[in-house]
Amino acid sequence: MPFLPVLPEEQASAEVRNIYEYVTRRWGFLPNYFQALGHDAQLLQHQVNLYTNAMNEERGLPKIIKEQIATVVSGINMSSYCLPAHLEILGSMGMNKSLSRRLSIDYKSAPLDPKVMELLQFCEKLTIHPAEMQRADHFPGGCDMGVV
């Protein structure tokens, strides 16, 4: 049950209903988060654009790895809202439930590619101890790109 007032689809303007339909087509469900933003169509559109560009576009990392990161971080943060949402998205991407649950509870025991595991360990440190992050955390093999 949401703590913030949501705007149900049947009460939404045509513009907001179009955005809701887009989100539902992309993810297979409409998260309460977006319905809570439905009272401001422009803000809703900006948030959908941000999420779409960050998570759904095949830039940098594959979508499934981005969702695995989001699931692990949501589990670390014990987010009762984000964790089920990201588990749902992983399920819609074809990941089996037992592996998804393992990522959310104890990702270190999950049978993952070593590079993905290293990335998740980086994300854990960044989430729990951000002040302890050092240059070596960002460039474990060194930085040969001329960046100072």
C-alpha positions as CSV (number, residue, x, y, z in Angstrom):
1,M,0.0,0.0,0.0
2,P,1.5,3.3,-1.0
3,F,2.1,6.1,1.6
4,L,1.9,8.8,-1.1
5,P,-1.3,9.6,-3.0
6,V,-1.3,7.9,-6.3
7,L,-3.2,8.9,-9.4
8,P,-5.0,5.9,-10.8
9,E,-5.2,5.5,-14.5
10,E,-8.9,6.1,-14.6
11,Q,-8.5,9.5,-13.0
12,A,-5.4,10.5,-15.1
13,S,-5.3,13.0,-17.9
14,A,-4.9,11.6,-21.5
15,E,-1.2,12.7,-21.3
16,V,-0.5,10.8,-18.1
17,R,-2.5,7.8,-19.3
18,N,-0.2,7.6,-22.4
19,I,2.8,7.6,-20.1
20,Y,1.3,5.0,-17.9
21,E,0.6,2.8,-20.9
22,Y,4.2,3.2,-22.1
23,V,5.6,2.1,-18.7
24,T,3.2,-0.8,-18.6
25,R,4.2,-2.0,-22.0
26,R,7.9,-1.7,-21.2
27,W,7.8,-3.4,-17.8
28,G,4.6,-5.4,-17.8
29,F,3.2,-3.5,-14.8
30,L,2.8,0.1,-13.6
31,P,4.9,0.8,-10.4
32,N,3.2,2.9,-7.7
33,Y,6.2,5.2,-7.9
34,F,5.1,6.4,-11.3
35,Q,1.5,6.7,-10.2
36,A,2.6,8.9,-7.3
37,L,4.2,11.2,-9.9
38,G,1.1,11.2,-12.1
39,H,-0.2,14.4,-10.5
40,D,2.6,16.2,-12.4
41,A,2.7,15.0,-16.0
42,Q,6.1,16.8,-16.7
43,L,7.8,15.3,-13.7
44,L,6.4,11.9,-14.5
45,Q,7.7,12.2,-18.0
46,H,11.2,13.3,-16.8
47,Q,11.4,10.3,-14.4
48,V,10.3,7.8,-17.0
49,N,12.9,9.3,-19.4
50,L,15.6,9.1,-16.7
51,Y,14.8,5.5,-15.9
52,T,14.4,4.5,-19.5
53,N,17.7,5.9,-20.5
54,A,19.6,4.6,-17.4
55,M,18.1,1.2,-17.1
56,N,16.4,0.1,-20.3
57,E,18.8,1.3,-23.0
58,E,21.7,-1.1,-23.9
59,R,24.4,1.4,-23.0
60,G,27.4,0.5,-20.9
61,L,26.0,-2.6,-19.3
62,P,23.3,-5.1,-20.4
63,K,19.9,-4.4,-19.0
64,I,19.9,-7.6,-17.0
65,I,23.1,-6.7,-15.2
66,K,21.7,-3.2,-14.4
67,E,18.6,-4.9,-12.9
68,Q,20.8,-7.3,-10.9
69,I,22.7,-4.3,-9.5
70,A,19.4,-2.6,-8.6
71,T,18.2,-5.8,-6.9
72,V,21.4,-6.2,-4.9
73,V,21.4,-2.6,-3.8
74,S,17.7,-2.6,-3.0
75,G,18.4,-5.7,-0.8
76,I,21.3,-4.1,0.9
77,N,19.1,-1.0,1.6
78,M,16.3,-3.3,2.7
79,S,13.9,-1.3,0.5
80,S,10.5,-2.8,0.9
81,Y,9.4,-0.9,-2.3
82,C,12.3,-1.1,-4.7
83,L,13.2,-4.7,-4.0
84,P,9.9,-6.3,-5.1
85,A,9.8,-4.0,-8.1
86,H,13.3,-5.0,-9.3
87,L,12.6,-8.7,-8.6
88,E,9.5,-8.4,-10.7
89,I,11.5,-6.8,-13.5
90,L,14.2,-9.5,-13.3
91,G,11.4,-12.1,-13.6
92,S,10.0,-10.4,-16.7
93,M,13.5,-10.6,-18.1
94,G,13.6,-14.3,-17.7
95,M,15.7,-14.7,-14.6
96,N,14.5,-17.6,-12.4
97,K,13.0,-16.7,-9.0
98,S,15.5,-18.6,-6.9
99,L,18.5,-16.8,-8.4
100,S,16.7,-13.4,-8.1
101,R,15.9,-14.0,-4.5
102,R,19.5,-15.1,-3.8
103,L,20.7,-11.8,-5.3
104,S,18.4,-9.9,-3.0
105,I,19.3,-11.8,0.2
106,D,22.9,-13.0,-0.3
107,Y,24.3,-12.1,-3.7
108,K,27.7,-13.5,-2.8
109,S,26.3,-17.1,-2.9
110,A,24.8,-16.6,-6.3
111,P,26.3,-18.5,-9.3
112,L,27.4,-15.4,-11.3
113,D,30.1,-14.6,-13.7
114,P,33.2,-13.4,-11.7
115,K,33.2,-10.0,-13.4
116,V,29.5,-9.5,-12.5
117,M,30.4,-10.6,-8.9
118,E,33.2,-8.0,-8.8
119,L,30.8,-5.3,-10.0
120,L,28.3,-6.2,-7.3
121,Q,31.0,-6.1,-4.6
122,F,31.9,-2.6,-5.9
123,C,28.2,-1.6,-5.7
124,E,28.0,-3.0,-2.1
125,K,30.9,-1.0,-1.0
126,L,29.6,2.1,-2.7
127,T,26.2,1.6,-1.0
128,I,27.4,0.8,2.5
129,H,30.7,2.7,2.8
130,P,30.8,5.4,0.2
131,A,33.3,7.5,2.1
132,E,35.8,4.6,1.9
133,M,35.8,4.5,-1.8
134,Q,39.3,5.0,-3.3
135,R,40.7,5.4,-6.8
136,A,41.7,1.7,-6.8
137,D,38.0,0.8,-6.3
138,H,37.1,2.6,-9.5
139,F,40.1,1.4,-11.5
140,P,41.2,-2.0,-10.0
141,G,43.4,-2.8,-12.9
142,G,44.9,0.7,-13.1
143,C,43.9,3.5,-15.3
144,D,45.5,3.6,-18.7
145,M,43.2,6.1,-20.3
146,G,45.2,9.2,-19.4
147,V,42.7,10.3,-16.8
148,V,44.2,11.9,-13.7
